[in-house]
Amino acid sequence: MSLSLLLGFSLALLAVGGYAIIAPRRPEGGRRVYGASLALCAILLALALAHLLAGREPATLALPLGLPWLGAHFRLDALAAFFLVVVDLGGAVASLFALGYGQHERSPERVLPFFPVFLAGMNLVLLADDAFSFLFAWEFMSLSSWALVMAHHREPANARAGYLYLVMACFGTLALLLAFGLLAGPDGGYDFDAIRAGAVTPGFAALALALALLGSGSKAGLVPLHVWLPLAHPAAPSHVSALMSGVMTKVAVYGFIRIAFDLLGEPVQWWWGGVVLALGGITAVLGVLYALMQHDLKRLLAYHTVENIGIIFIGLGLALAFQANLMYASAALALTAALFHVLNHSLFKSLLFLGTGAVLTATGERDMERLGGLIHPMPWTALAFLIGSA
């Protein structure tokens, strides 16, 4: 029942996106779109949280959609429920902020139709239980977020950011497509249950893991696949930046976890964890070094996201390494730490980007060298920034 409701309310977000096409022509159109997005995200959050806290068994659903011989499969388990909580909490907060912030948007007709569609795409990625549905929702998420990045496309920097983002999104999807092709094998078992039941040779499993790391890492912002992130996040409106940095990157982390810890099965090779750990460490170090050199507030936060994605992948690499050495308690601890930081980063990074939106609206300035003393005219924003930074 929970899965059907989650799927239904996710599709309702698509309907809100359809309404949003005509909404900018009406005075209250923006408030209605963001209000409906807030309500739907709150319902999705409550449903996912109830499933997670109740410790229910995984629920599955198959619909006669998609490829004729495959259909569309959906599944709700603890991992998906946890990430649904992250996505819909971030979506609800961003929608609430946008009720006021959206009134200052210069091009609402380029933002409103894609905002709820972006939210729907992220929810559908988490519910998908076959390769076709997963990749379809993944592309839905990527293209809708690209449209939001291009909302102010007349600015040359934004157009370049959108182009680079689209190139990296296509690269990531291709890598995931190849990974699922390897996992499906010659029989073409593209639903996840068939992949779990199948046997993949160690060589193909390692190649599938590498492709999954490329596909999810390009969306999450792993170095050197992070090049789009410090360009796209500043280009998007601030409430969209909060979703891209605080939420969408976590959907990419989910994709890697689903493949590496679920679909690949065991036995895990010990060096897999070493590769992931090394990439995570490099990403964390370079992310913070680049962040320290920034003057643009949004670019600083974008590079800081790169750093935190590296920290999350350090935890995932440790979990893989511990699992390969049959140290299951340590593996569980490392995976729990990574998931905790997924939630932690989504909360504080969304808060900081929304605070940046308030600063940008009040001052029209993102250069930190020209900002100072805002604690006096903007005490509540300053308090929110302090909490997010802490």
N, C-alpha and C positions, 0 to 999 in steps of 0.2 A: 504493500500500500504506500509506504513512504517513497519507494522508488518511482511509482507512477505519479505521485504528487510532485516530487522533485522534477521529473521530466516535464510534467504539465506546466508547472510554474516557470521552468526554464524556457519553454516554448512561448509562454505568455510574454516574456521579455522581448521575443522577436515581434510579437504583435504590437508591443509598445513602440518598437522601432519603426514599424509600418505607420502607426499613427503620427510619429514624430516627423514624417516627411511633410505633413501639412501643418504641424504644430507651430513652426516659426511664423506663420502668417497670422496667428492669433495671439493676443496680448498675454494670455495665461498659458500658452502652449508649452513653454519651457518648464514652468512650475509643474504642470501636469505630467510631463514626461519624467522629470526627475522625481516627482512624488510617487508615481507609479513604480519607477525603478527602486526607490527606497522601500516601498511596501512589499514588492515581490522579493527583493533581496532579504528583507527581514523574515519573510515566511520561509524562504529557502534555508536561511540560517537556523531558524528554529527547528525545521524538519531534520536537517543534518545533525544538529547538536543533540536532538532527541535520540536519533539512531546511534550516535557515537556513545552517549552516556548510558544508553540502555544495554549496550554490548550485544546487539542483535546479530543473528547469523546473516551472511551476505544474501542479498535479494537480487534476482535476475529477471530480465524482461526481454523478450524478442519480438520485434515488430517486422511486418512484411514490407520493409523499405530498403533503400539502398540497392546493392547488387542482387540480382534475382536469385542466385544460388546461395547467397550468404544471409541476406536480411540485415537488420540493424539490431545489435545486441547491446543491452545496457546492464550495468551491475552497480550495486551499492554495497560496499564493504567498509571496514573501519578506516582503511587508508583513504578511500575516496571521500568518506564522510568528514575526516579531519581536514582535508584540503578544501572541501565545500565550505566548511566553517570559515577557513581563512579567506576564501574568495568572496563569500557573501557578506562577511563582516566588513571587509574592505569596500565592497560594492555599496553596502548600505551607508557607510560613513561618507564615501565620496559623493553619493547621491544627495545625502543630507546637506553637505557643504555646497553642492552645486545649486541647491534651491536659491541661495543668495548669490553665490559667485557667478552662476550662469547668467544673471541679469546684466553682467558687464561684458559678456562674450561678444566679440565683434562680428563673428560669423556663426550665429546659432544654427542656421540651416545646414552647415557643414559638420556640426557636432552632435546635435540632438538625435538624428536618425541612427547614428552609429554607436552611441553610448550604450543603450540597452542591448543592442546586438552584440557588442563586445562582451558584456556581462553574460549574455546567453551562451556565447561561444565558449567561454571559460568553464561554465557549468557543464556544458555538454562534453567537453574533453574529459572531465573527471568522471562522468557517468558512462562513457563509451566502453564497450566490452568486446570490440572487434577492431581490426586494423583499419577497415574502411571508415567506420563511424568515427574512430579516433582521429584519423588524418583529415576527414571532412570537417570535423569540429575544430581541429587545430588550424586549418586554413581559414575557416570562418573567423576564428579569433585573430589570426594574423592580419587578414585583409581589413577587418573592421578597425583594428588598432592602427593600421597604416593609414586608413582614411582619416582617423582622428589626428594623427601626426601631421597630415597634409591639410589640416583645417585652415591654416594661414599660409597657403602654398605660394602666395605672391612674394613672400620674403625668400630671397635666394638661399639663405642658410637652411630654411625649413624644407625647401624643395630638395636640396642635396640630402638632408637627413631622411626624407621620405624615400628617396631613391635607394640609398644605402640600406635602409631598413627592409625594403622590399627584396633586394638582392639577398640579404642574409636570411630573410624569412624563407625564400624559395630554396636556398641552400640547406637550411635546417629541415624543411619538409622532405626534400629529396633524400637526405641522410636517414630520416626516420622511415621513409618508404622502403629503402633498401634494407634497413634493419628488420622490418616486419617481413619483407620477402624472404630473408634468410631464416627467420624464425618459423615462418609458415611451411618451409620445405617444399619439396616437389609436389606434394599432394595439395598444396594450396589451402591449408587449414588456417584461415585468417581470423577466425574467432578466437578469443583469448583462452577459452577452455581447451580448444584443440592444440593451441601452442603450448599450454602448460602440460598437456598429456604427451606431446611429441618429444622426441629425443634429438638433440642437436649435438653434432660433433664438437669437441673442444675448440677446434680451429674456427668453425662457423660461429660458435658462441662468442669467442673473443672478438671476431669481426663485427658481430651484431652489437656487442657492448660498445665497441669503438664508434660505430655509426650512431648508436643511441646517445653516446657522449657528445658527438658532434652536433646531432640534431637538437638535443635538449640544451646543450651548452651554448649554442648560438642564440637561442631564445633567452636563456637565463643570463648570459653575459660573461661566460668563462673566457679568460685570456687564452688565445688571441682573437676569439670570436666576438669580443665585446665592442668592436669598433662602432657599431650602430648606436649603442646605448647612450653615450654622452652627447650624441647629436639629436636623437629622437626624443628623449625625455624633456630637454628644454624646449623643443619645438611644439610639443603638445600643450593644450590648456592644462592648468595646474591640477584640476581634479582628475584629468586623464593621466597625467604624469604619476599621480599617486597610485592609480590602478596599475599602470604599466610597471612601475618600479616596485611597489609593495605587494602586488597580487599576481600579475601575469608572469613575472619571473618565477614565482612559486609553482605555477602550473607547469612550467618547464621542468622544475625540480621533480614534480610529481611524475612527469613522463619518464624521467630517468629512473626513479625509484621503482615504478611499475615494471619497467623492462628488466632492470638489473636485479631486483630482489624478488620479483614474482615470476615473470614470464621466462626468464633464463633458467630458473630452477637451480638445482645443485647437481654436481659439485662445482663450487666456485674456485677459480684459480687464484692463488695467493697474490700474484703480481697485478691482477686487476685492481685491487685496492691500492697498490702502490702508485699506479698510473693516475687514478682519480685523486689520491691524496696529494701527489706532486702538482697536478694541475690546480687543485684547490689552493694549495699553499702559494703557488706563483700568482694566482689570481688575487688572493687576499693581499699579498705584499704590494704588487703593482697597483692595485686599486687604491689602496690608502696613500701610496706615494703620489699618484696622479691627483688624488683628491686634495692633498695638501698644497698643490701648486695652482689650484683654481681660484679665480676671482668671481666668476659667475656662480651665483648661489645654486641654480638648478644643475649646472654641470658638476659642481662639487658633490651634490647629493647623488647624482647619477654615478659618478665614480665610487662614491661610498657604497652604492648598491653592488657594484662589481666586487668590492672588498668583502661584503657580507655574503654574497653568493659563493665566494671562495671559501669562507668559513664553513658554510653549509656543506660544501663538497668535501672539505676536510673530514667532517663527521661521517659522510657517506663512504669515503674511501677507507676510513678506519673500520667502519662496520663491515665492508666487504672483506678487508684483510682479516679481521677477527673471525668472520664466518668461515673463511677458507681454512683457518686453523682450528676449527671446531670450538672456538671460544665464544659460545653463544650468548652468555651473560654479558660479556664485554661488547659483543656486536649489538645486542639490544640496547645497551647503554649509549653507544656511539650513535646509533640510529635515532634514539630518543632525543639525544642532544641536538642532532641535525634538525629534527622535526620541531623541537622547541624553538630553535632559532628561526625556522621558517615562520612560525607564528610571531615571534618577537620582532623580527625585521619587518614583517608586513604591518605591524601596529605602529612602530615608531617611524618607519619611512613614509607611510601614508600621512601620519601626523605632520612630519616635517615638510612634505611637499604641499600639503594643504596650507600650512603656515606660510610657506613661500608664496602661495597664491594670494593670501591676504596681504602680504608685504608688497607684492607686485601691483595689486589693485590700488593700494593706498599711496604708493610712491612712484609707480611706473618704472622702477629701477631694480635690476638684478645684480649689478656690480657691487660687491660687498665693500669695495674701497670707497664707494660713495654713500654707503649706508652707515648709520650709527645713531645711538640714542633713541632707538625706536621703543624702548621699554616705557618711555614716558607717554607718547601719544597712543601706543598700542600695547597696553599692559597685558591683556588677555592673550594676544598672539605671542607675546614674549614668554608668558607662563607656559603656553602650549609648546613653544620651541624648547624651553628648558626641560620640560618633561620628556619630550622626544629625544633630546640630546642625552639626557641622563639614562 
